[in-house]
Amino acid sequence: MLYLDHAATSWPKPPSVIKAITEALDSAGGNPGRGSHALADTAARCLTNCRISLARLLKVSAPERVVFTSGTTEGVNMVLKGTITQGQTVASSSMEHNAVMRPLTSLGRDRGVELRTVSADAEGYLNLDELAEVVEAVDALVVCHASNVTGTLQDLPRIAEIVARSKRRPWFVVDGAQTVGLVPIDLEELGIDALVFSGHKALLGPMGTGAVALGPRLAEHVRPWLEGGTGSRSEQLEQPQELPERLESGTPNTPGIAGLAAAVEYVERVGLDEIASIERERIGQLWERIEGTEGIELYGPPPGKPRTGVLSFNVSGQHPADVAAALDGAFEVACRAGLHCAPMAHRTIGTFPTGTVRLSVGHLTTEEEIEQAAEAVCSVTEMGE
Ligand code: PLP
């Protein structure tokens, strides 16, 4: 099987990640912070190690500002529902995932929050003049660093500069689902208030893991959206105010977090720049190989522009789901078809409501595999004629 669905979740995971998960189930089998014995202490150390590793990766000076979640979806809900109050205004972009759009829509309904949308061009790049205007009129800005539909990588330093220079200084929230582990991000230098991400995509960690890295400003402010046992201050019925306990209630996913720590070490060892450059090369090869094939339309930025290893395309006269089924059935190419949970992005690139076929590479994808995938795509195109 040729796995080209890394944007959904990376696979296979590094052996060190699998080993760390297995070892944690064995030697860190206690409940962290909730037992006075070695197994609980080892579990607590797993959490601390991972927090420190993520803080190092994302340049967060206080590891307690790294809050574990089950992924980007939980992180976005935590940040937005814990921060945005009745009648505030929030801007996002026309490239957002439903992990952002659905919580924002419900805040619109339940808290009268007004939503503004920054438009993007046909390749998915945000209109930064429009963004500069919008930030002066909103309480928060949420932007997706890289699109899971087109691979478009936004100019985060430029966006950060616009936010930092604005008079209004709205909360700056970044959906890093497709970039943490791939693109170096310095949270404090960029003035990001919340960087939300999953562990199972570019970071190469297990599913059900992720975190929110909070900047010092928002760390003071964000209220818990989930309350419960933290293993600390058990005498009080109010949620503790300290981080990370304020935002982390209930027994954590210790084996997953141990795997995530190993994943951070792995991507640091291989090097983020190295991983990103391999993925860009592979997707460039794929683009060039299938571009110009009759009946194929490619979307998103061409090679050479800022992008990740995601490529969306369509075959004229064929439904994306049929193309994906043929790629899987006849050629064992695993990919994804449809809207990829990002209907707004498809409206932007003109592929709503049927969507696209999406191929997404990992750093272990080889040139031969790309050639194989390209041949499969061309054969499927001919099958439809
Ligand atoms: N945001 C983007 C841009 C994504 O690509 C995804 C997942 O595909 C998410 C958010 C949601 O991530 P998760 O399902 O891990 O919570």
Boltz pocket constraint, residues with backbone or C-beta under 6 A from the ligand:
constraints:
  - pocket:
      binder: B
      contacts: [[A, 7], [A, 8], [A, 70], [A, 71], [A, 72], [A, 73], [A, 74], [A, 97], [A, 99], [A, 100], [A, 144], [A, 146], [A, 147], [A, 148], [A, 175], [A, 177], [A, 178], [A, 198], [A, 209], [A, 340]]
      max_distance: 6.0
